[in-house]
Amino acid sequence: MADQVVDKRTIGIPADIEVVRNDVEEMRDTAESHMDDAQASAAAAQASEAAAKGYEEKAKTLVESQTGIVFRSDEPAVDSRTDGMLWMIADETAKKITALKRWDTEQVGYAHFPSQTTYPSETLYPAPMGAWDDYILAATLVATS
């Protein structure tokens, strides 16, 4: 048998190896496609994360810079008042807003300051400057019930 010459044209590649090679190529192409999709998703996730951080910073700025709205019947404590704060004086039993007031730190108001006859104590102490400005709603905004 050593004298036999192998006919390279008719031998070819066995069919099962061709199928396996074809399947491997398809799997490689599918894996590359999924890899590209994953990279695109990762880039989109990073962009979304950056946008979320930007919105987080904007929200923090808005919360920190807000002047505040207080909805209650008793006056807010002096140390919690900020310039531009809105106090909605509420009659909670009638469920109505009875007055609107805005705190203005530029006004002197009725703060107690030490003098020859006035001394600080537990009930009387210097208060920061400021006073409540009364506001009313325009008639077009008021609903009658």
C-alpha positions as CSV (number, residue, x, y, z in Angstrom):
1,M,0.0,0.0,0.0
2,A,3.0,2.2,0.3
3,D,2.8,2.7,-3.4
4,Q,-0.6,4.3,-3.4
5,V,-0.9,7.9,-4.3
6,V,-3.5,9.9,-2.4
7,D,-5.9,11.7,-4.7
8,K,-6.2,15.0,-3.1
9,R,-9.1,16.1,-5.3
10,T,-11.5,13.4,-4.3
11,I,-10.4,13.1,-0.6
12,G,-11.7,16.5,0.4
13,I,-12.6,17.4,3.9
14,P,-15.0,15.1,5.7
15,A,-18.5,16.5,6.0
16,D,-18.7,16.5,9.8
17,I,-15.6,18.6,10.1
18,E,-17.1,21.1,7.6
19,V,-20.3,21.3,9.7
20,V,-18.3,21.9,12.9
21,R,-16.1,24.5,11.3
22,N,-19.3,26.3,10.0
23,D,-20.9,26.1,13.4
24,V,-17.8,27.5,15.1
25,E,-17.7,30.4,12.7
26,E,-21.4,31.2,13.3
27,M,-20.9,31.1,17.1
28,R,-17.8,33.4,16.7
29,D,-19.9,35.9,14.7
30,T,-22.7,35.7,17.2
31,A,-20.3,36.2,20.1
32,E,-18.7,39.2,18.4
33,S,-22.2,40.7,17.7
34,H,-23.1,40.3,21.4
35,M,-19.8,41.8,22.4
36,D,-20.5,44.9,20.3
37,D,-24.0,45.1,21.7
38,A,-22.6,44.9,25.3
39,Q,-20.1,47.6,24.6
40,A,-22.8,49.9,23.2
41,S,-25.0,49.1,26.3
42,A,-22.0,49.9,28.6
43,A,-21.4,53.2,26.8
44,A,-25.1,54.1,27.1
45,A,-25.1,53.1,30.8
46,Q,-22.1,55.4,31.4
47,A,-23.8,58.3,29.7
48,S,-26.9,57.7,31.8
49,E,-24.9,57.6,34.9
50,A,-23.2,60.9,34.0
51,A,-26.6,62.5,33.3
52,A,-28.0,61.1,36.6
53,K,-25.1,62.6,38.5
54,G,-25.7,66.0,36.7
55,Y,-29.3,65.9,37.7
56,E,-28.4,64.9,41.2
57,E,-26.2,68.0,41.5
58,K,-29.0,70.2,40.1
59,A,-31.4,68.7,42.6
60,K,-29.0,69.3,45.5
61,T,-28.5,72.9,44.4
62,L,-32.2,73.5,44.1
63,V,-32.9,72.0,47.6
64,E,-30.0,73.9,49.2
65,S,-31.1,77.2,47.6
66,Q,-34.8,76.9,48.2
67,T,-36.2,79.5,50.6
68,G,-38.7,77.1,52.0
69,I,-42.5,77.0,52.4
70,V,-44.0,76.5,55.8
71,F,-47.6,75.4,56.1
72,R,-48.9,75.7,59.7
73,S,-50.7,77.9,62.1
74,D,-47.9,78.9,64.4
75,E,-45.0,81.1,63.5
76,P,-41.8,79.3,62.4
77,A,-38.9,79.5,64.8
78,V,-36.5,82.4,64.4
79,D,-33.5,80.1,63.7
80,S,-35.3,78.3,60.9
81,R,-36.3,81.4,58.9
82,T,-34.5,82.1,55.7
83,D,-34.7,85.1,53.4
84,G,-37.7,84.7,51.1
85,M,-39.4,81.9,53.2
86,L,-43.1,81.7,52.6
87,W,-45.3,81.1,55.7
88,M,-48.7,79.8,54.7
89,I,-50.8,80.5,57.8
90,A,-53.2,77.6,58.0
91,D,-56.5,77.0,59.8
92,E,-56.1,73.2,59.7
93,T,-59.6,72.5,61.1
94,A,-61.3,74.5,58.4
95,K,-58.6,73.4,55.8
96,K,-58.0,76.9,54.7
97,I,-55.0,79.2,54.2
98,T,-55.9,82.3,56.2
99,A,-52.8,84.4,55.3
100,L,-49.6,84.4,53.3
101,K,-46.4,86.0,54.7
102,R,-42.8,86.2,53.3
103,W,-39.8,86.6,55.5
104,D,-37.6,89.6,54.5
105,T,-34.2,89.8,56.2
106,E,-33.6,93.3,54.9
107,Q,-36.3,94.8,57.2
108,V,-35.5,95.7,60.8
109,G,-38.9,94.3,62.0
110,Y,-39.6,94.1,65.7
111,A,-36.4,92.4,66.9
112,H,-35.3,93.2,70.4
113,F,-31.9,94.8,70.7
114,P,-30.1,95.5,73.9
115,S,-30.4,99.1,75.2
116,Q,-30.1,100.9,78.5
117,T,-33.5,99.5,79.5
118,T,-33.6,96.2,77.7
119,Y,-31.3,93.3,78.6
120,P,-31.0,89.9,77.1
121,S,-32.6,87.1,79.2
122,E,-34.0,83.6,78.6
123,T,-37.2,85.1,77.2
124,L,-35.8,88.3,75.6
125,Y,-32.8,88.0,73.4
126,P,-31.4,89.8,70.3
127,A,-33.1,88.4,67.2
128,P,-31.8,88.5,63.7
129,M,-33.1,91.2,61.4
130,G,-36.2,90.5,59.4
131,A,-39.9,90.9,59.3
132,W,-42.9,89.2,57.7
133,D,-44.4,90.9,54.7
134,D,-48.1,90.2,54.2
135,Y,-49.2,89.0,50.7
136,I,-52.6,88.4,49.2
137,L,-53.6,86.3,46.3
138,A,-55.1,88.0,43.2
139,A,-58.8,87.7,42.9
140,T,-58.5,85.6,39.8
141,L,-56.6,82.9,41.8
142,V,-59.1,82.7,44.6
143,A,-61.8,80.0,44.2
144,T,-65.0,80.3,46.2
145,S,-66.5,77.3,47.7
